[in-house]
Amino acid sequence: MDSFEDLERQLGIDMSDPREALAADLVAADDELLEELVRLRKQSGMSKADVAAAIGRHRSVVTNFEKLTADPHLSTIRRYALAIGARISHHVEPVDLPKPASAASSDVVEVQSGGSSVGFSVAYAVHNVVTSMIGAEDARPATTPATVGINTTTMTVQVQIR
């Protein structure tokens, strides 16, 4: 794979789709918020242990919060901001989007493999799809024919391995 755009194409992500672009913008805004909070903590000279003591949690909670892979609750973000002395403001604006074609009610996807069907979480599906495409040692070879689709609106992944 030559670029992130190649990965998006393989996963069926179309950034020209307004919903896909908005989903990417929302994720980027979340990441920027967490990065700014961590930057402010470091700038203030507070350690992770200091923040943990201020919010009444173990240091590992703060370490996990500061990972970009974290998806903290709003209440955790508020407690962290209070501990480091930061104010967070929210800005919400409507975006004119086309109506979704269909809406899924769960994050479970169906994966077809050798005629059998098995359901698992989106995160696990994405992990398996990406590792198989990059040829990780414990994954299927990157040459395995597959059709992959991700719908960020419904948060579903569809993989068809042939």
N, C-alpha and C positions, 0 to 999 in steps of 0.2 A: 504494500500500500504506500502510495507516494505522499498522501496528505490527509488532513482531517476531512477535506471535502470528499476524498475517495471513500473514507469510512462512512460518511453521511450517505453517499450514493448507495453503497453496499447495504446499508441499513434501511434504505427507502425514505430517508429524511429529505424533504424538499424545502429548503429555506426560502424559496420564492412563495411558498404557501403562507398566507398571513398568520394562520394559527401556529404553524411551526416556528415562524419568526418571533411571534409574541411569546411562545413557550421558552425559546432560547433567551429572549430579553429578560423574562421573569427570573430564570435561573441565574443569569449574569447579575441581576440586581441583588438577589439573595447572596451570591458569592461576594459581591462588593461590600455589602453590609457587614458580613462576618469578617472580611479582610480589614475593613476600617475599624471595627471594634478591637480586633487583635492589635492593629497598629497603635491605636490609642492606649491600650493596656501597656504595651511595650514602651511607648513614649512617656507614660506616667511613671515608669519604673516599677510598676507592680509585677510581682511574679505570679505564675499560675497558682502557686500555693496561697498567695495573698488573696487572690480572687476566690479560690475554693473556700477559704476561711470566711470571707465576707458573705458568701451565698450559702454557707453551711453544707457544703458538699465535699467529696473527696477530690483530690487534685486530678485524678484520672477523668473525672467528669469535665473539668475545664480543658484538659488535653483533648478529649474527644470533641468537645464543642469547637475547638479551634481548628479542627481538621475540615478541609473543604468538602469532604465526603459526608460530613455531619448534616443532619436535617433537624435542627433543634426546634423545640416548641417555642411559640412566641413568649410564653412565660419565662423560659430559660434565657432567651435573648434579653428580656427586660431585667431579669436578675443580674445578668452579666453586665449590662449597661449601667445599672445602678451601682454595682460594685466598683466599676472603673470610673464612675462619674461622667457618664455620657448620656446625652439626650438623643432619642431616636424620633424622627418625625416621618410620618407616612404620607404618601401622595398617591391618590387613586384617581384614575381618569378612565372614562369609557373608551373602548376601542371598537370600531365598526368592523366586525368580522362576519364572514359568511356563516350560515348555519352549518353545523357539523352534519355529515352524511348519516352517521349513526352514533349512538352513545352506548358505551359498554358500562355495565354496572359493577365490574370488579377488575382487579389487576391480575387475574389469572388468564393465561393464554393457553391455547392448544397447540402442541407441537406434533406434527406428523412425522413419524420415522418408521420405515419398514411396515407400514400399514397399521401400526398401533398408535394410539393417541394418549398423550400424558399431559397433565396440567401442572404448571409451576409458576412461581412469581415472576413478575416482569424483571426484577433485578437479576434473578438467576438466569432468566432467558437471555438478557442482554449480555451478561457475563459469558455465557456459553457461546453465544453468537460471535462476540468479539474475539474470544480466545480461539475459536475455531478458525476465524478469518486470519488471525495473525499467526496461527500454527503453533500455539503453546504445546509443550510436551505432553501434557495430560489431556489435551483436547483432540477432537477429530482433526485430521489433516486439513490444511487450508484448501486443498483441492477438492474436498467433498462438495458436490453440487448442492446448492441450497438456494431457496428463495426466502428473502428476509424482508419483513415490513414492520415499521414502528409507527404507531399513531400516537403522537404526544398529546393529542386532545383527549383521547380515551385512555391513555397510558397503557396501551397494549402492544405486544410484540407478536408477530406471527412468523414462524420459521417452518419452511417445508424442506426437509432433507430428502434428496432423491437418491 
